[in-house]
Amino acid sequence: MVKAGGGEGEDRRRPEGASRQEEASEMRRGFVMTLLGLCACICLAGEARATAAKPCSGEFRDSATWLSVAHPGLGEFFLRGWGPFFEHAPQKKFWLGFIPIYGWPGYLQAKSIYDVRKCRTYDDLYHWD
């Protein structure tokens, strides 16, 4: 038997194997908490994906607008749900966006912002209507 507790006058005793039982119990508790955390993350990701079905709603459109400010074409890429770059990103806007004054900052940046605010995700460079 090992003396348990650290206070004066306490004379409670516990078996020597109790520390191993406590360790196992804490390991189980840690595993369960990790599992619950993982389940919560999966549930929240599923919920986020369910709300992503409306990419042109308020906060999504605002996020896409700021991405278009960062670089032409990124906002449209975001509204299309990211995915494979060459399938979802507007190629003309993105690559021409590296040309100074025409791309960023400049015409294509403004065009990309305008298109995102109107929920357009196509790669048209010249039509504003």
C-alpha positions as CSV (number, residue, x, y, z in Angstrom):
1,M,0.0,0.0,0.0
2,V,1.1,3.5,-0.8
3,K,0.1,6.6,1.3
4,A,-2.2,8.7,-0.8
5,G,-2.7,12.4,-0.5
6,G,-0.1,15.0,0.6
7,G,-1.9,16.7,3.5
8,E,-0.9,16.4,7.1
9,G,-3.0,14.0,9.1
10,E,-4.3,12.2,6.1
11,D,-3.8,8.5,6.3
12,R,-5.8,7.3,3.3
13,R,-4.2,4.5,1.5
14,R,-4.7,3.2,-2.1
15,P,-3.3,0.1,-3.8
16,E,-0.1,0.5,-5.8
17,G,-1.8,-0.3,-9.1
18,A,-4.1,2.7,-8.7
19,S,-1.7,5.0,-10.5
20,R,-1.7,2.7,-13.6
21,Q,-5.5,2.7,-13.5
22,E,-5.5,6.5,-13.3
23,E,-3.1,6.6,-16.3
24,A,-5.3,4.3,-18.3
25,S,-8.4,6.3,-17.4
26,E,-6.7,9.6,-18.4
27,M,-5.6,8.0,-21.7
28,R,-9.1,6.8,-22.4
29,R,-10.5,10.3,-21.5
30,G,-7.9,11.9,-23.9
31,F,-8.9,9.5,-26.7
32,V,-12.6,10.1,-26.2
33,M,-12.1,13.9,-26.1
34,T,-10.0,13.7,-29.3
35,L,-12.7,11.5,-31.0
36,L,-15.4,14.0,-29.9
37,G,-13.4,16.9,-31.2
38,L,-12.9,15.1,-34.5
39,C,-16.6,14.4,-34.8
40,A,-17.4,18.1,-34.0
41,C,-15.0,19.2,-36.8
42,I,-16.6,16.8,-39.3
43,C,-20.1,18.0,-38.4
44,L,-19.0,21.7,-38.7
45,A,-17.3,21.1,-42.0
46,G,-20.5,19.4,-43.3
47,E,-22.5,22.4,-42.1
48,A,-20.1,24.8,-43.8
49,R,-20.3,22.8,-47.0
50,A,-24.1,22.9,-46.8
51,T,-24.1,26.7,-46.6
52,A,-21.5,27.0,-49.4
53,A,-24.3,26.0,-51.8
54,K,-25.2,29.7,-52.0
55,P,-21.9,31.3,-53.0
56,C,-23.4,34.7,-53.8
57,S,-24.9,35.4,-50.4
58,G,-23.7,38.2,-48.2
59,E,-20.5,37.1,-46.6
60,F,-19.4,34.9,-49.4
61,R,-19.7,37.7,-51.9
62,D,-17.8,40.0,-49.5
63,S,-15.0,37.5,-49.2
64,A,-14.9,37.0,-53.0
65,T,-14.7,40.8,-53.4
66,W,-11.6,41.0,-51.2
67,L,-10.0,38.1,-53.0
68,S,-10.6,40.0,-56.3
69,V,-9.0,43.0,-54.7
70,A,-5.9,40.9,-53.9
71,H,-5.6,39.6,-57.5
72,P,-8.0,39.5,-60.5
73,G,-9.8,36.1,-60.9
74,L,-9.4,34.9,-57.3
75,G,-12.9,36.1,-56.3
76,E,-14.4,34.1,-59.2
77,F,-12.3,31.1,-58.3
78,F,-13.6,31.3,-54.7
79,L,-17.3,31.6,-55.9
80,R,-16.8,28.5,-58.0
81,G,-15.7,26.6,-54.9
82,W,-11.9,26.6,-55.4
83,G,-11.3,23.1,-56.8
84,P,-8.8,22.3,-59.6
85,F,-7.2,25.5,-60.7
86,F,-7.3,25.1,-64.4
87,E,-11.0,24.1,-64.3
88,H,-12.4,26.6,-61.9
89,A,-10.2,29.7,-62.1
90,P,-10.8,32.3,-64.8
91,Q,-7.6,31.8,-66.7
92,K,-7.5,35.1,-68.7
93,K,-8.2,37.3,-65.7
94,F,-5.8,35.4,-63.5
95,W,-2.8,35.3,-65.8
96,L,-3.3,38.7,-67.4
97,G,-3.7,40.1,-63.8
98,F,0.1,40.0,-63.5
99,I,0.5,42.8,-66.0
100,P,1.0,46.1,-64.2
101,I,-1.7,48.7,-64.7
102,Y,-3.8,46.4,-66.9
103,G,-4.0,43.6,-64.4
104,W,-3.2,44.5,-60.8
105,P,-3.7,47.3,-59.9
106,G,-5.9,48.3,-62.8
107,Y,-8.6,47.4,-65.2
108,L,-8.8,43.6,-64.6
109,Q,-8.9,44.2,-60.8
110,A,-11.9,46.5,-61.2
111,K,-13.5,44.1,-63.7
112,S,-13.0,41.1,-61.4
113,I,-14.5,43.0,-58.4
114,Y,-17.5,44.1,-60.5
115,D,-18.1,40.6,-61.8
116,V,-17.9,39.1,-58.3
117,R,-20.4,41.7,-56.9
118,K,-22.8,40.7,-59.7
119,C,-22.1,36.9,-59.0
120,R,-20.6,36.3,-62.4
121,T,-17.9,33.7,-62.6
122,Y,-17.1,33.6,-66.3
123,D,-13.9,34.9,-67.8
124,D,-15.2,37.8,-70.0
125,L,-12.7,40.7,-70.0
126,Y,-14.7,43.4,-71.8
127,H,-18.5,43.3,-71.3
128,W,-19.6,45.3,-68.2
129,D,-23.4,44.7,-68.5
